[in-house]
Structures are given as structure tokens and as C-alpha cells.
Amino acid sequence: MQDSIADTKGIEEDNSNMRNILDFISNYPEINSICVLLKPNNARVGVVFNHLNKSAADNILFLFTNARSTQYAPGDTGPALLTLLNQIRKRPPNVDIKYGKETIYCLDNEAFRFAVASAPPNNMMFDDMLTRDYEISWQRSVKECDRLLDRIISITPHRVMDTLSLNNAKQNILLLTKPLADIAKNISDNVKQCERHKKRIHEFTGDINDLEKELYIPSVDIETDPLEHPKTVCSDKDCCTQENINGTIKFHYKTDCHSPCYLDNSDGNIIGNQGLLDCLAFNEYEEIREPEWVVPTNVLPDQNITLNDEGKAFLRLVRRIKSETCNKCKHSYQSHLHINYETRLVNKQVRDETKYQRITTAQEASEAQQAQIMELEVKIKELTDENTIITKCMAKFACFLKNNALTPFNDAFEDYVNLLIANEKQHGYD
């Protein structure tokens, strides 16, 4: 089994093609080769490597099409591709993707075009010199195809499940990134609240009635509110507001850079995700032709298309002007994220009413005070242990991807936690 992906209409289209290929090859237990189709003057192959298990390295072959114009050589694409492969080799997990005669194949289909043009009903005439050139081109491409098939037969097949499981794991890890980072911050907030309350009880000097009011465990809970439509927001300090809820800081994204946002990225809620560059906030469109009812093809990302009964949409032909800076807030895409829910903090007091309802003497009050301090210490330890577990889990996730992915994995959990820390520091909190 053999599969291919070509650089066609940009990164978003590449990613869509790659997802379709992964869905298709899931029907097969193994594939013999992964052919990367390239033109000699254009290289964009990173999307392929981002989805592959490192065990597929030996199955990757490079097919250069339209190669007669470069004398059947990789052309300008060769050095760019070699640079990318060297970067992959030097960075963990240090995968060596072979680049040489055994993995490079240069072909051209001009002889096929010649055959179509000269056959009925076209019946085009060519002089003997052109005909001879096409014959040579055909013979050269046939030899390359034979060499390619011989190579494919000799390769040990790649287990499809290795790549599929890697992509499933990567998807789940990316989806967990923001929730786990929010939970880690929430645990930290709860620890701070418990520490403050422990200090307050330890230093308490009031009467029994006032003490009873302090005998509780403070809890800061996160409650989520799903958004009716996803939106793109900015996390820069100038685009955020903060709310102090009993000493706990909650940041709010006050700038809706694009809402609703119709991007269909599978890795949302990640700071600086490159998929955001397809959001309307980072694009301007210059109309080339008046709108008309047409069957939608090559629809731009982040578009909400409504079809009529004939399956047509009222669309205009436009020229797309891309930018890495938000058209609304003027900050980089690296400080933006695509969200589909918002969170809010709810402060609660967890108390055991039966435990301290009969405090009548100073001795009982002192014992209750000490018992509450011990209970808070237990709670602090539980929270700290939970935080450690989350951190270790994310480290294991990152380790798994680092050890199995063909290309280095961007640790979005670390990026998001660093953002939370930076927000705290920018607003003067340790």
C-alpha cells in the first residue's frame, strides 16, 4: 500500500489532505511507502512529518514531478528539503530520514501530455526534434518508476497503527492542555487560600462565636460556560482584565478579536496555534469579482457558508491578504487563542457543621482551632499531591510524543502555564 500528499493550496489544505489520508489508511494494517510529491521549485513538506511516527522514517520517499525543467534533479527544492531533514536529525528524537539516490525520484508526465495531444481527436503535429525529446522523457520517467517500484517492494512495511495511535494521542493531549493547565492553576489558588486561612486561624484571638465562623475549608471552584459559537481572543495583558475574588486573580479576555469564529481546527484553546492564521482576524479580503450564486469550491477558512436548495452559495471571488498581526488588537497571533468555553471562579466554604456545633469552653475552642489547622494542612497536602500528579502526567505525555513522533513536539502545556505565570507577574503577583 502506498500513499501520497502534495503541496497544493496551503497549510490548511495540506492538513486537510493529511487528515483524509490518515482516515483512508486506517483501513489497512500496513503501508509500504509514504511518497512525498514535490515540485523542483517549491518545498512545503513539514505537514507530512508532523503526523508520522518515527518508525515511518525508512518508508519516506521523495518524488519530484515536472522534473525535466531541472534536468531530472530536485532543483531549488532540494537544498530547502535537505535543510529541513537536517533540522529533524539534529533535534530530538533525532530521526534520520534518508535523502539520496535510493529515496529521490525525478519524473515528468510531459510524454503523457504529448500522447494525448497527438492522438485523436486532438491530432496535433510535432516536429521530429520535439517528438524525440518526448520519447527520451518517457524512457527516463519509466526507468524512474521501475526504480521506485523496486524500492517500494524492498522496504519493510510501516505499521499503520503506529502512526494512527500517535496522532490520536497527540490530539487527546492537545485537547487536555488548557483544561489541565487551568486545573493546575486552580489547585495553586486553592493552596494559597488554605494557607491564608490557616494563618488566620492560627492567629485568631476572638470569641467562640467568631471562631465558629472561621472553621471551614476555603475552596475555589472552576465553573465553565460553553460559548454558543467559538471565538478568537487575545491573551496579551493589554487585552485582558483581572478580577480579584477573595485574593484569587481571575483573568478575562476582554478583546474578542473575531466572534463568532468558524475555524474548524482540531487543536483549539492553544496559545499561538498557527492554525489561527486562517482566522478572519489575521486576514483581509480584496474583492475581485461581484458575488454570485455558485457551487462552493476552494472556500476560504473561517467562513460560514449557507447553501440554497440547489446546493449553491452567494459568494464573491476575493484575493486574500495574510498577516501575523491581528487586524483588531494589533498583537501577534502568538498571543491569541481560539476558545469554545469560558471559565469563572466560585468561592465556597466547606464546613462540617456537626463537628464544631458544641464548642462551649475555651479548651474546646482551642482544640477545634488546632483540629482545623491540621485539617487545612491535610487539604494542602492533598492539593499539592494532585498538582504533582498533573505535572507528571503532562511530562509523560510530552515524553511519549518526543520519543515516538518523527518531528519535535511543541509542548503547549508548558506554553500555556508560562502564559499564566507571565500574566501574574505583569499584574504584580508572585
Phi, psi and omega in degrees: 000138183226142177226160182215158172218137182243152175281109189248287190235025176115176186298317181298319178292321176301314180298319178296316177300319182294321178296320179296320179296317179298320177297320183290312185288349177295346178278356184237144180286333182205159175230146183277326182209157175238104186265121178263113182273128183223153169262150183297347183241019183203122181234119171211089188239359183303325182300327179295309183296329182296340185255358189259146170286147183297341179290350179271000186304319183286348182263000183274126178234147183249119180249115179263116180266169182050042190272354180296328182295341179246025179058041178056048176229162182295345179065210182294337180292329183305304180299321179296318179293318180298322177299316179297317180294323177294322177297318178297321182292325185276340183256144178306141006273023171057053181275132181261104176266118186295137177225099182189193185303325183285348180238358181249130181224124184247122185227168175208138183259018182296330179294325176293318178297322177299316180297319179294317183292325185272347182271158176300147004270003184287313174051041178283147182255140179230148179286168186298325182294314178296318179300318179296320178299319180291325178295316179297318179299318179297313181299320180295316181292324178298316179299319179296320179295319178298316180296321179297314181294322177299319180294317181298320180296326185279345185278140172291125183302149177268132178288117183299324183298331178300314180285320181296317181294324178296315181292322176296317179296316180299317180298314180295321180295318179296321179293330180279343190306300185292313178303317181291324177294320177295321179294319179299318178293320179298320177297317178300318178297320179294322177298316179298317179297317180294321178297316179297316182291323177299316178296320181295318179292319180299325182265006185293136180228010183280190182275180185297319181297318178291325179297318181301327179291337183266356185274076179209164174258118178289143181219130175250110183259148175261126174243137184255146176237106179299140178275146178296323176223144176298160177211160176259127182232166180249137182259003178299149184301330180285345181251011180237150171242162180233149179233128179266109180252095181053045177090354178258128185267126176243126180265140179239137175278104185275341184256111173271099184288331172204116180213129354284154179248129187259016176300141181247047179283143180274353183238053178286180180061026179240127180296131174071020178296128184297338177299339179295340180295348175270355179291150180300336180296339182246017182221145171236148184236128179254120185291131179256327182219148180301148180294149178206164179280117182218161171286121186293123172223150180053042181290137180292150177298164177059042178236137176259104186260128176249126182262148174272187183296337180270004181077021180250157178233152180273096189237159176239151176273127186228162171253131186266130178245110185270156177208151174265001179248135182297133180290341183264305186261350177070016176262161182294153175300338183291348176254009182254162173208159182254118186241150175236008173205160176237154180244155174220152181264137178234118178274131180230159175240114181263114182228152176258099186296328183283339187287323187237025184280351182241038176280114183234342183237165179296325179296315179295324178295319180295318179295319179296322180297313179293321179297321180292323178297317179296321179295321177294321178296320177296317180297318179299318179296317179300316180295318180297319178296319178298317180297321178297320180297316180298315181298318180294322179297314180294325177295320178293319178301311182297322180296319180300312181292322180297323185275345185240336180285149180288326180245158180302145181262131177280114183284091183292332179297315179297318180299318183288320177297318178298324177296315179299318179295317180298320178298319179298314183294322181297331182258014171083029178243140180270000000 
